[in-house]
Amino acid sequence: MTKLPHRHPLSCILSAFSSIETHFHLNSLRIIHRFLSSSSSSSPGLGVPSQEHIARLILDQNSAETALQAFHWASNLPNFTHSQSTYRALIHKLCVFRRFNTVNELLDEMPTSIGVPPDEDTLVTLVRGLGRARMIQDVIKVVDLASRFNTPPSLKIFNSILDLLVKQDIDLARHFYRKKMMPSGVQGDDYTFGILMKGLCLTNRIADAFKLLQLIKSSTVKPNAVVYNTLIHALCKNGKVGRARSLMNELDEPNVVTFNILISAYCKEENLVQAHVLLEKSFAMGFVPDVVTLTKVLKILCDAGRVAEAFEVLEKVESKGCVVDVVAYNTLIKGYCSIGKVKLGRRLSKEMERKGCLPNADTYNILISGLCESDMLDSALDMFNEMKTDGISWNFVTYDTLIKGLCSAGRMEDGFKILELMEESKMGSGGRVSPYNSVLYGLYKKNCLEEALEFLSKMQILFPRAVDRSLRILEFCKEGRVEDAKRVYAEITGQGGIPSVLVYDCLIRRLCLEGCMREVVELMNEMVGCGYLPTASTFNDVISGFCSRGKLSSALKVMEDMVRRGCTLDGRSYSPLIKAFCRMGDIQKAIMLLLQMLGENIIPDESTWNSVLDCLSQEREWLESKKMLHVNNLLQCIIEM
């Protein structure tokens, strides 16, 4: 190496430093300046940077050229000699910029420059650099490169190559292991087999993964938890949770990852019993599942209505020192709201805050939704305002949830106020139509159809395509062009859109007139699935449609189904069925429906009474079987109602 003329070391460094100062990264300058200042003050005669300083200087450069300049600058410093670490830093930097020819030159000069060939860490750096450049064949040749320096490739080098090959092509990785690694005499370790197992499982080669497991068992290496967990995860991913559970039993020491994988898999299968069993087993072995797994357990318990048990699990996890996040708490709060215990959900949110886990917008949105579902609309509005006080911004879900709750309950004025706040916010509706559909549904429920049509027309500014399609369906139904209306409806749903309640109402009524009752039922199910319960007015047309075609059992079935879902009936809902049963002479069913109707405080109209009385007067056999005294008592009861 060329030496500079003898001068004071510090002056040499400053001279060389100033000559290339403009090329170095600013942070690098600070590092060297700090070093020189500290060296000159503490040891006036020893101002030479360490190899660690130079390596950091090289790594700090923003280009291959400046990295090379820093390396050559250091070469000219008196009393400084490069090492494996400085060469490794430069090789890393050159690999980043794909200067592989220069890298090869550096590798060749190392034996003469520093007296030793590249070590395993330097060659691993090269492997990773070639891997980032996707030069896979060159990665494999690093084994031959090591041999060229009369250095047998180490296990670390083989593992680094294998790790890269597995990510690219598992078959190539297996070939490398068999043809390069095994013949070299280097014995694989648990990391080697872990790499191969990961590759096989990622490519879903479960059978080959089991063969590898048997190979490991027959070797001197004992398969560790990482190997087992990789295979267990792959089995769970393929729905073979039972087989994965059996594999867990082979493990002498399962770890927390093992339990996380299996508990999550059972939760995905909604197998609450097995998820709970494994959870308890993990506790017994001193493990606490991570918060993601915990949240899955809480969700499956809450979905099953076992919210109290979910709370016990949460408390147990916390008692073992696990930090529970807001997502887990929100899951449990949602569980309480789903069973109508919103106050307990609210109490839990306060407890969560007391423990240092601050509620977020999702927490408030869940509680607002629960309050709306429980008809506690004033409390929902209070919580909406509380969000602002607590510095939590309203988001789309907040507006959407509250508008839906208010409008569904008929509080249209409050619903419009929240809609106005949403429109004035920066985000607005974000192109999402659901809050506006909620307003339409509220107007529909109040039977304000003209106002609903007017509101729909105003929506055209924001949602021109959706409104245009809705108006076309309404017009087609009015003109009796059912097929055209169904075609436009299919376009909306086929593109992921949700039709408004006005579209459903109009189509159902038109299909009833056309006698397409099977399609009517399908459409009503879709309507309820979107959160729209048909009003008595819509529902009555459906009942009349079935009755006019003599399908009374279907009418009864639909009526029962809609009542179960929460629909409210009126006199016109019962009258067509009662009259139809009377016409058929089935006085028993007619009387049964009449009593059910009266039991709901719905007074039959005159024509319904007349139908029942006419039928009674003609059904002599039925009267005789029931005895006149019993019938008179029955009629007396009806009158008193």
C-alpha positions as CSV (number, residue, x, y, z in Angstrom):
1,M,0.0,0.0,0.0
2,T,1.4,3.5,-0.9
3,K,2.5,5.5,2.1
4,L,2.4,9.3,2.4
5,P,5.5,11.2,3.4
6,H,6.0,11.4,7.2
7,R,3.9,14.1,8.7
8,H,1.9,14.5,11.9
9,P,-1.0,12.0,11.7
10,L,-3.7,14.5,12.4
11,S,-2.5,17.0,9.8
12,C,-2.4,14.1,7.3
13,I,-6.0,13.2,8.1
14,L,-7.2,16.7,7.9
15,S,-5.4,17.3,4.6
16,A,-6.8,14.1,3.0
17,F,-10.2,14.8,4.6
18,S,-10.5,18.3,3.1
19,S,-9.6,17.1,-0.4
20,I,-12.7,14.8,-0.6
21,E,-15.0,16.7,1.8
22,T,-17.4,17.8,-0.9
23,H,-18.2,14.2,-1.9
24,F,-19.0,12.7,1.5
25,H,-22.5,12.6,2.9
26,L,-23.0,15.3,5.6
27,N,-23.6,12.8,8.4
28,S,-20.3,11.1,7.5
29,L,-18.5,14.4,7.8
30,R,-20.0,14.9,11.3
31,I,-18.9,11.4,12.3
32,I,-15.3,12.0,11.2
33,H,-15.2,15.6,12.6
34,R,-16.4,14.3,16.0
35,F,-13.8,11.5,15.9
36,L,-10.9,13.9,15.0
37,S,-11.9,16.4,17.6
38,S,-12.1,13.8,20.4
39,S,-8.8,12.2,19.2
40,S,-6.8,15.4,19.0
41,S,-7.9,16.6,22.4
42,S,-7.5,13.2,24.3
43,S,-4.5,11.7,22.3
44,P,-2.7,14.3,20.3
45,G,-0.4,11.7,18.6
46,L,-3.0,9.1,17.8
47,G,-5.6,10.6,15.4
48,V,-6.3,7.5,13.3
49,P,-9.9,6.4,12.8
50,S,-10.8,2.9,13.8
51,Q,-11.9,0.2,11.3
52,E,-15.4,0.5,12.8
53,H,-15.5,4.3,12.1
54,I,-14.4,3.7,8.5
55,A,-17.0,0.9,8.0
56,R,-19.7,3.3,9.3
57,L,-18.4,6.1,7.0
58,I,-18.6,3.8,3.9
59,L,-22.1,2.5,4.8
60,D,-23.3,6.1,5.2
61,Q,-22.6,7.0,1.5
62,N,-25.4,7.6,-1.0
63,S,-23.6,6.2,-4.0
64,A,-21.1,3.5,-5.0
65,E,-18.6,6.2,-6.1
66,T,-18.5,8.0,-2.8
67,A,-18.3,4.7,-0.9
68,L,-15.2,3.8,-3.0
69,Q,-13.8,7.2,-2.4
70,A,-14.2,6.9,1.3
71,F,-12.5,3.4,1.2
72,H,-9.5,4.7,-0.8
73,W,-9.3,7.8,1.3
74,A,-9.0,5.6,4.4
75,S,-6.3,3.5,2.6
76,N,-4.1,6.6,2.4
77,L,-4.3,7.4,6.1
78,P,-1.1,6.7,8.0
79,N,-1.2,3.8,10.4
80,F,-4.5,2.6,9.1
81,T,-5.1,-0.9,7.6
82,H,-8.3,-2.1,6.1
83,S,-10.0,-5.2,7.6
84,Q,-12.8,-7.7,6.9
85,S,-15.3,-5.2,8.3
86,T,-14.3,-2.3,6.0
87,Y,-14.2,-4.6,3.0
88,R,-17.6,-6.1,4.0
89,A,-19.1,-2.6,4.3
90,L,-17.8,-1.6,0.9
91,I,-19.0,-4.9,-0.7
92,H,-22.4,-4.3,0.8
93,K,-22.6,-0.8,-0.6
94,L,-21.5,-1.9,-4.0
95,C,-24.0,-4.7,-4.0
96,V,-26.8,-2.2,-3.3
97,F,-25.8,-0.4,-6.5
98,R,-25.1,-3.7,-8.4
99,R,-21.4,-3.0,-9.0
100,F,-20.7,-6.8,-8.9
101,N,-17.6,-6.6,-11.1
102,T,-16.0,-4.2,-8.7
103,V,-17.0,-6.5,-5.9
104,N,-15.2,-9.4,-7.5
105,E,-12.0,-7.3,-7.8
106,L,-12.2,-6.4,-4.1
107,L,-12.6,-10.1,-3.2
108,D,-9.6,-11.0,-5.3
109,E,-7.4,-8.3,-3.7
110,M,-8.3,-9.1,-0.1
111,P,-5.7,-12.0,0.4
112,T,-2.9,-9.7,-0.7
113,S,-4.3,-6.4,0.8
114,I,-5.1,-7.6,4.3
115,G,-3.5,-11.0,4.2
116,V,-6.6,-13.1,4.6
117,P,-9.4,-14.3,2.2
118,P,-13.0,-13.1,2.6
119,D,-14.5,-14.5,5.7
120,E,-18.0,-16.1,5.9
121,D,-19.7,-12.9,6.9
122,T,-18.3,-11.1,3.9
123,L,-19.5,-14.0,1.6
124,V,-22.9,-13.9,3.3
125,T,-23.1,-10.2,2.5
126,L,-22.4,-11.0,-1.1
127,V,-25.1,-13.8,-1.1
128,R,-27.7,-11.3,0.2
129,G,-26.6,-8.6,-2.3
130,L,-26.9,-11.1,-5.2
131,G,-30.3,-12.2,-3.8
132,R,-31.6,-8.7,-3.8
133,A,-30.6,-8.4,-7.4
134,R,-32.3,-11.7,-8.2
135,M,-29.1,-13.1,-9.6
136,I,-29.9,-16.6,-8.4
137,Q,-27.4,-18.6,-10.4
138,D,-24.6,-16.3,-9.1
139,V,-25.8,-16.9,-5.6
140,I,-25.2,-20.6,-6.0
141,K,-21.7,-19.9,-7.4
142,V,-20.7,-18.3,-4.1
143,V,-20.0,-21.9,-2.9
144,D,-17.4,-22.3,-5.6
145,L,-16.1,-18.8,-4.9
146,A,-15.4,-19.8,-1.3
147,S,-13.6,-22.9,-2.4
148,R,-11.4,-20.8,-4.8
149,F,-10.0,-19.1,-1.7
150,N,-9.2,-22.5,-0.2
151,T,-11.9,-21.9,2.3
152,P,-14.6,-24.6,2.6
153,P,-18.1,-23.0,2.6
154,S,-19.4,-22.8,6.1
155,L,-22.9,-23.8,7.3
156,K,-23.7,-20.1,7.6
157,I,-23.0,-19.6,3.9
158,F,-25.0,-22.7,2.9
159,N,-27.9,-21.6,5.0
160,S,-27.9,-18.0,3.6
161,I,-27.9,-19.4,0.1
162,L,-30.7,-21.9,0.9
163,D,-32.8,-19.2,2.5
164,L,-32.7,-17.2,-0.7
165,L,-33.4,-20.1,-3.0
166,V,-36.4,-21.2,-1.0
167,K,-38.0,-17.8,-1.5
168,Q,-37.4,-18.1,-5.3
169,D,-37.9,-21.8,-6.1
170,I,-38.3,-24.6,-3.6
171,D,-37.3,-27.2,-6.2
172,L,-34.0,-25.3,-6.9
173,A,-33.5,-25.1,-3.1
174,R,-33.9,-28.8,-2.7
175,H,-31.6,-29.6,-5.5
176,F,-29.0,-27.3,-4.0
177,Y,-29.3,-29.0,-0.7
178,R,-28.9,-32.5,-2.2
179,K,-26.3,-31.8,-4.8
180,K,-24.2,-29.0,-3.2
181,M,-24.7,-29.0,0.6
182,M,-24.9,-32.7,1.4
183,P,-21.8,-33.8,-0.7
184,S,-19.8,-31.0,0.9
185,G,-20.0,-32.8,4.2
186,V,-21.5,-29.9,6.0
187,Q,-24.2,-31.1,8.3
188,G,-27.4,-29.1,8.3
189,D,-28.7,-27.7,11.6
190,D,-32.2,-26.9,12.9
191,Y,-32.0,-23.6,11.0
192,T,-31.3,-25.5,7.7
193,F,-34.3,-27.7,8.2
194,G,-36.4,-24.8,9.3
195,I,-35.7,-23.1,6.0
196,L,-36.6,-26.2,3.9
197,M,-39.7,-26.7,5.9
198,K,-40.8,-23.1,5.4
199,G,-40.3,-23.5,1.6
200,L,-42.3,-26.7,1.4
201,C,-45.1,-25.3,3.5
202,L,-45.3,-22.0,1.6
203,T,-45.7,-24.0,-1.7
204,N,-48.3,-26.2,0.0
205,R,-46.3,-29.4,-0.3
206,I,-47.6,-30.9,2.9
207,A,-46.7,-34.5,2.0
208,D,-43.1,-33.6,1.2
209,A,-43.0,-31.5,4.5
210,F,-43.9,-34.7,6.5
211,K,-41.1,-36.6,4.6
212,L,-38.7,-33.8,5.7
213,L,-39.9,-34.1,9.3
214,Q,-39.1,-37.9,9.2
215,L,-35.7,-37.1,7.7
216,I,-35.0,-34.7,10.5
217,K,-36.0,-37.2,13.1
218,S,-33.7,-39.8,11.6
219,S,-30.8,-37.3,11.7
220,T,-28.7,-36.1,14.6
221,V,-30.8,-32.9,14.7
222,K,-33.8,-32.8,16.9
223,P,-36.7,-31.0,15.2
224,N,-37.5,-27.9,17.2
225,A,-40.7,-25.9,17.8
226,V,-40.0,-23.7,14.7
227,V,-40.1,-26.7,12.4
228,Y,-43.2,-28.1,14.0
229,N,-45.0,-24.8,14.1
230,T,-44.3,-24.2,10.4
231,L,-45.9,-27.5,9.5
232,I,-48.8,-27.0,12.0
233,H,-49.5,-23.6,10.5
234,A,-49.6,-25.1,7.0
235,L,-52.0,-27.8,8.1
236,C,-54.3,-25.3,9.7
237,K,-54.2,-23.1,6.6
238,N,-55.4,-26.2,4.6
239,G,-58.2,-26.8,7.1
240,K,-56.5,-29.9,8.6
241,V,-56.7,-28.6,12.2
242,G,-57.2,-32.0,13.7
243,R,-54.0,-33.3,12.1
244,A,-52.2,-30.2,13.3
245,R,-53.4,-30.9,16.8
246,S,-52.0,-34.4,16.7
247,L,-48.7,-33.1,15.4
248,M,-48.6,-30.7,18.4
249,N,-48.7,-33.8,20.7
250,E,-45.4,-34.9,19.2
251,L,-43.8,-31.7,20.5
252,D,-42.0,-32.1,23.8
253,E,-42.1,-28.4,24.5
254,P,-44.8,-26.5,22.5
255,N,-44.3,-22.8,22.7
256,V,-46.7,-19.8,22.7
257,V,-46.6,-19.7,18.9
258,T,-47.9,-23.3,18.7
259,F,-50.9,-22.3,20.8
260,N,-51.5,-19.1,18.9
261,I,-51.6,-21.0,15.6
262,L,-54.0,-23.7,16.8
263,I,-56.3,-21.5,18.8
264,S,-56.6,-19.1,15.9
265,A,-57.4,-22.1,13.6
266,Y,-60.1,-23.4,15.9
267,C,-61.6,-19.9,16.1
268,K,-61.6,-19.7,12.3
269,E,-63.6,-23.0,12.2
270,E,-65.9,-21.6,15.0
271,N,-64.9,-24.6,17.1
272,L,-65.4,-22.8,20.4
273,V,-64.9,-25.9,22.6
274,Q,-61.5,-26.8,21.2
275,A,-60.3,-23.2,21.2
276,H,-61.3,-22.9,24.8
277,V,-59.6,-26.2,25.7
278,L,-56.3,-25.1,24.2
279,L,-56.6,-21.7,25.7
280,E,-56.8,-23.3,29.2
281,K,-54.0,-25.6,28.4
282,S,-51.8,-22.7,27.3
283,F,-52.6,-21.0,30.7
284,A,-51.7,-24.2,32.5
285,M,-48.3,-24.4,30.8
286,G,-47.6,-20.8,31.7
287,F,-48.2,-19.3,28.2
288,V,-50.4,-16.3,27.4
289,P,-51.7,-16.0,23.9
290,D,-50.8,-12.9,22.0
291,V,-53.4,-10.1,21.7
292,V,-54.3,-11.1,18.1
293,T,-55.2,-14.6,19.2
294,L,-57.0,-13.3,22.3
295,T,-59.1,-11.1,20.2
296,K,-60.2,-14.0,18.0
297,V,-61.2,-16.0,21.1
298,L,-63.2,-13.0,22.4
299,K,-64.9,-12.7,19.1
300,I,-66.0,-16.3,18.8
301,L,-67.3,-16.2,22.4
302,C,-69.2,-13.0,21.8
303,D,-70.6,-14.3,18.6
304,A,-72.0,-17.3,20.5
305,G,-73.5,-14.9,23.0
306,R,-71.1,-16.0,25.8
307,V,-70.0,-12.5,26.6
308,A,-69.6,-13.2,30.3
309,E,-67.1,-15.9,29.5
310,A,-65.3,-13.6,27.1
311,F,-64.9,-11.1,29.9
312,E,-63.5,-13.7,32.2
313,V,-60.9,-14.7,29.6
314,L,-59.9,-11.0,29.2
315,E,-59.5,-10.6,32.9
316,K,-57.4,-13.8,33.2
317,V,-55.1,-12.7,30.4
318,E,-54.6,-9.3,32.0
319,S,-53.9,-10.9,35.4
320,K,-51.0,-12.7,33.8
321,G,-49.4,-9.5,32.7
322,C,-50.5,-9.4,29.1
323,V,-51.2,-5.9,27.7
324,V,-54.6,-5.9,26.0
325,D,-55.1,-3.5,23.2
326,V,-58.1,-1.4,22.1
327,V,-59.1,-3.9,19.4
328,A,-59.6,-6.6,22.0
329,Y,-61.6,-4.3,24.2
330,N,-63.7,-3.2,21.3
331,T,-64.5,-6.8,20.5
332,L,-65.8,-7.4,24.0
333,I,-67.7,-4.1,24.0
334,K,-69.3,-5.0,20.7
335,G,-70.3,-8.4,22.3
336,Y,-72.1,-6.6,25.2
337,C,-73.9,-4.4,22.7
338,S,-75.0,-7.3,20.6
339,I,-76.8,-8.9,23.6
340,G,-78.4,-5.5,24.5
341,K,-76.2,-4.8,27.5
342,V,-74.9,-1.4,26.2
343,K,-74.4,-0.1,29.7
344,L,-72.0,-2.9,30.5
345,G,-70.2,-2.1,27.3
346,R,-70.0,1.6,28.3
347,R,-68.7,0.6,31.7
348,L,-66.0,-1.6,30.1
349,S,-64.9,1.4,27.9
350,K,-64.4,3.4,31.1
351,E,-62.5,0.6,32.8
352,M,-60.3,0.3,29.7
353,E,-59.5,4.0,29.8
354,R,-58.7,3.8,33.5
355,K,-56.1,1.1,32.7
356,G,-54.4,3.3,30.2
357,C,-55.9,1.9,27.0
358,L,-57.6,4.9,25.4
359,P,-60.8,4.4,23.4
360,N,-60.7,5.2,19.7
361,A,-63.3,6.1,17.2
362,D,-64.2,2.5,16.7
363,T,-65.0,2.2,20.4
364,Y,-67.5,5.1,20.2
365,N,-69.0,3.9,17.0
366,I,-69.7,0.4,18.5
367,L,-71.4,2.0,21.5
368,I,-73.4,4.5,19.4
369,S,-74.6,1.5,17.2
370,G,-75.5,-0.4,20.4
371,L,-77.4,2.5,21.8
372,C,-79.3,2.9,18.5
373,E,-80.2,-0.8,18.4
374,S,-81.5,-0.5,22.0
375,D,-83.6,2.6,21.1
376,M,-81.5,4.8,23.4
377,L,-81.2,7.5,20.8
378,D,-80.7,10.4,23.1
379,S,-77.8,8.6,24.7
380,A,-76.4,7.9,21.3
381,L,-76.5,11.6,20.5
382,D,-74.9,12.4,23.8
383,M,-72.1,10.0,23.0
384,F,-71.7,11.5,19.6
385,N,-71.2,14.9,21.2
386,E,-68.9,13.3,23.8
387,M,-66.5,12.2,21.1
388,K,-65.9,15.8,20.2
389,T,-65.3,16.7,23.8
390,D,-62.8,13.9,24.1
391,G,-60.9,15.1,21.0
392,I,-61.9,12.0,18.9
393,S,-62.9,12.9,15.4
394,W,-66.1,11.7,13.9
395,N,-65.5,9.5,10.9
396,F,-67.8,8.2,8.2
397,V,-68.9,5.2,10.3
398,T,-69.9,7.5,13.1
399,Y,-72.2,9.6,10.8
400,D,-73.5,6.5,9.0
401,T,-74.4,4.6,12.2
402,L,-76.1,7.5,13.8
403,I,-78.1,8.6,10.7
404,K,-79.3,5.0,10.2
405,G,-80.3,4.7,13.9
406,L,-82.2,8.0,14.0
407,C,-83.9,7.6,10.6
408,S,-84.9,4.0,11.3
409,A,-86.6,5.2,14.5
410,G,-88.4,7.9,12.7
411,R,-86.4,10.8,14.1
412,M,-85.9,12.3,10.7
413,E,-85.2,15.9,11.9
414,D,-82.2,14.7,14.0
415,G,-81.1,12.4,11.2
416,F,-81.1,15.3,8.7
417,K,-79.0,17.4,11.2
418,I,-76.3,14.7,11.4
419,L,-76.4,14.3,7.6
420,E,-75.8,18.0,7.3
421,L,-72.8,17.8,9.7
422,M,-71.4,15.0,7.6
423,E,-71.7,17.0,4.4
424,E,-70.0,20.0,6.1
425,S,-67.1,17.8,7.2
426,K,-63.9,17.5,5.1
427,M,-64.6,13.9,4.2
428,G,-68.3,14.2,3.5
429,S,-69.8,10.8,2.5
430,G,-66.7,9.9,0.5
431,G,-68.9,8.8,-2.4
432,R,-70.7,6.3,-0.2
433,V,-74.5,6.2,-0.5
434,S,-75.5,4.4,2.6
435,P,-76.3,7.4,4.8
436,Y,-78.6,8.7,2.1
437,N,-80.3,5.3,1.7
438,S,-80.9,5.4,5.5
439,V,-82.7,8.7,5.0
440,L,-84.8,7.2,2.2
441,Y,-85.6,4.2,4.5
442,G,-86.7,6.6,7.3
443,L,-89.1,8.4,5.0
444,Y,-90.4,5.2,3.6
445,K,-91.2,3.8,7.1
446,K,-93.1,7.0,7.8
447,N,-95.0,6.5,4.5
448,C,-93.7,9.9,3.2
449,L,-93.1,8.5,-0.3
450,E,-93.4,11.9,-2.1
451,E,-90.7,13.4,0.2
452,A,-88.6,10.3,-0.4
453,L,-88.8,10.7,-4.1
454,E,-87.9,14.4,-3.8
455,F,-84.9,13.5,-1.7
456,L,-83.9,10.8,-4.2
457,S,-83.9,13.4,-7.0
458,K,-81.7,15.7,-4.9
459,M,-79.2,12.9,-4.4
460,Q,-78.6,12.9,-8.2
461,I,-76.0,15.7,-7.7
462,L,-73.8,13.4,-5.6
463,F,-74.7,10.0,-7.1
464,P,-75.8,10.6,-10.7
465,R,-75.4,7.0,-11.9
466,A,-77.1,5.3,-8.9
467,V,-80.0,7.7,-8.8
468,D,-80.5,7.5,-12.6
469,R,-80.7,3.7,-12.3
470,S,-83.2,4.0,-9.4
471,L,-85.4,6.4,-11.3
472,R,-85.4,4.2,-14.4
473,I,-86.5,1.2,-12.3
474,L,-89.3,3.2,-10.8
475,E,-90.4,4.3,-14.2
476,F,-90.2,0.8,-15.7
477,C,-92.3,-0.6,-12.9
478,K,-94.9,2.2,-13.4
479,E,-95.1,1.3,-17.1
480,G,-95.3,-2.4,-16.4
481,R,-91.9,-3.1,-18.0
482,V,-90.8,-5.6,-15.4
483,E,-88.0,-7.3,-17.4
484,D,-86.4,-3.9,-18.0
485,A,-86.7,-3.1,-14.3
486,K,-85.1,-6.4,-13.4
487,R,-82.3,-5.9,-15.8
488,V,-81.3,-2.5,-14.3
489,Y,-81.7,-4.0,-10.8
490,A,-79.3,-6.8,-11.8
491,E,-76.8,-4.1,-13.1
492,I,-76.9,-2.4,-9.7
493,T,-76.4,-5.5,-7.6
494,G,-73.9,-7.1,-10.1
495,Q,-71.6,-4.1,-9.6
496,G,-71.8,-4.3,-5.8
497,G,-74.3,-1.6,-5.4
498,I,-77.1,-1.6,-2.7
499,P,-80.5,-0.5,-4.1
500,S,-82.5,1.9,-2.1
501,V,-85.7,0.9,-0.3
502,L,-87.7,2.7,-2.9
503,V,-86.4,0.3,-5.6
504,Y,-87.2,-2.8,-3.5
505,D,-90.7,-1.5,-2.7
506,C,-91.5,-0.6,-6.3
507,L,-90.2,-3.9,-7.7
508,I,-92.0,-6.0,-5.1
509,R,-95.3,-4.3,-5.7
510,R,-95.0,-4.7,-9.5
511,L,-94.0,-8.4,-9.3
512,C,-97.0,-9.0,-7.1
513,L,-99.3,-7.6,-9.7
514,E,-97.5,-9.8,-12.3
515,G,-98.0,-12.9,-10.1
516,C,-94.2,-13.6,-9.8
517,M,-94.5,-14.6,-6.2
518,R,-91.3,-16.7,-6.0
519,E,-89.3,-13.7,-7.2
520,V,-91.2,-11.5,-4.7
521,V,-90.0,-13.7,-1.8
522,E,-86.4,-13.7,-3.0
523,L,-86.5,-9.9,-3.4
524,M,-88.0,-9.5,0.1
525,N,-85.2,-11.6,1.6
526,E,-82.6,-9.5,-0.2
527,M,-84.4,-6.3,1.1
528,V,-84.3,-7.6,4.7
529,G,-80.7,-8.6,4.2
530,C,-79.9,-5.0,3.4
531,G,-81.4,-3.9,6.6
532,Y,-84.8,-2.7,5.2
533,L,-87.9,-4.2,6.8
534,P,-90.9,-3.9,4.5
535,T,-93.7,-1.7,5.9
536,A,-97.2,-3.1,6.3
537,S,-98.2,-1.4,3.1
538,T,-95.6,-3.3,1.1
539,F,-96.1,-6.5,3.0
540,N,-99.9,-6.4,2.5
541,D,-99.5,-6.4,-1.3
542,V,-97.4,-9.6,-1.0
543,I,-100.0,-11.3,1.2
544,S,-102.8,-10.3,-1.2
545,G,-100.7,-11.6,-4.1
546,F,-100.4,-15.0,-2.5
547,C,-104.1,-15.1,-1.5
548,S,-105.4,-14.1,-4.9
549,R,-103.6,-17.1,-6.3
550,G,-104.9,-19.5,-3.7
551,K,-101.4,-20.0,-2.1
552,L,-102.6,-19.5,1.5
553,S,-100.0,-21.7,3.1
554,S,-97.3,-19.7,1.4
555,A,-98.9,-16.5,2.5
556,L,-99.0,-17.7,6.1
557,K,-95.4,-18.9,6.0
558,V,-94.2,-15.5,4.6
559,M,-96.3,-13.7,7.3
560,E,-94.7,-15.7,10.1
561,D,-91.2,-15.2,8.7
562,M,-91.6,-11.4,8.4
563,V,-93.1,-11.1,11.9
564,R,-90.1,-13.1,13.2
565,R,-87.8,-10.6,11.5
566,G,-89.5,-7.6,13.1
567,C,-92.1,-6.5,10.6
568,T,-95.2,-4.8,11.9
569,L,-98.6,-6.0,10.6
570,D,-101.9,-4.2,10.4
571,G,-105.5,-5.0,9.6
572,R,-104.9,-5.3,5.8
573,S,-102.2,-7.9,6.6
574,Y,-104.7,-10.3,8.2
575,S,-107.9,-9.5,6.2
576,P,-107.0,-11.2,2.8
577,L,-106.0,-14.4,4.6
578,I,-109.0,-14.5,6.8
579,K,-111.3,-13.9,3.9
580,A,-109.6,-16.5,1.8
581,F,-109.9,-19.1,4.5
582,C,-113.5,-18.2,4.9
583,R,-114.1,-18.7,1.1
584,M,-112.5,-22.1,1.3
585,G,-114.6,-23.0,4.3
586,D,-111.7,-23.4,6.6
587,I,-113.3,-21.5,9.5
588,Q,-110.9,-22.9,12.1
589,K,-107.9,-21.2,10.5
590,A,-109.9,-18.0,9.9
591,I,-110.9,-17.9,13.6
592,M,-107.3,-18.6,14.6
593,L,-106.0,-15.6,12.6
594,L,-108.9,-13.5,13.9
595,L,-107.9,-14.2,17.5
596,Q,-104.3,-13.5,16.7
597,M,-105.3,-10.2,15.1
598,L,-107.3,-9.2,18.1
599,G,-104.6,-10.3,20.4
600,E,-102.3,-7.6,18.8
601,N,-105.1,-5.0,19.3
602,I,-105.8,-4.8,15.6
603,I,-109.5,-4.3,15.0
604,P,-110.9,-6.1,11.9
605,D,-112.8,-4.0,9.4
606,E,-116.5,-4.7,8.6
607,S,-115.9,-6.8,5.6
608,T,-113.6,-9.1,7.5
609,W,-116.2,-9.6,10.3
610,N,-118.9,-10.3,7.6
611,S,-116.7,-12.9,6.0
612,V,-116.2,-14.7,9.3
613,L,-119.9,-14.5,10.3
614,D,-121.1,-15.7,6.8
615,C,-118.7,-18.6,7.1
616,L,-119.9,-19.5,10.6
617,S,-123.5,-19.5,9.4
618,Q,-122.7,-22.0,6.7
619,E,-120.4,-24.3,8.6
620,R,-123.1,-26.3,10.4
621,E,-120.9,-29.4,11.0
622,W,-118.1,-27.3,12.5
623,L,-120.6,-25.5,14.7
624,E,-122.1,-28.8,15.9
625,S,-118.7,-30.2,16.6
626,K,-117.7,-27.2,18.7
627,K,-121.2,-26.9,20.3
628,M,-123.1,-23.7,20.1
629,L,-122.4,-22.7,23.7
630,H,-118.6,-22.9,23.0
631,V,-119.0,-20.8,19.8
632,N,-121.2,-18.2,21.7
633,N,-118.5,-17.9,24.4
634,L,-115.9,-17.5,21.7
635,L,-117.9,-14.8,20.0
636,Q,-118.5,-13.1,23.3
637,C,-114.7,-13.1,24.0
638,I,-114.1,-11.6,20.6
639,I,-116.7,-8.8,21.2
640,E,-115.2,-8.0,24.5
641,M,-111.8,-7.6,23.0
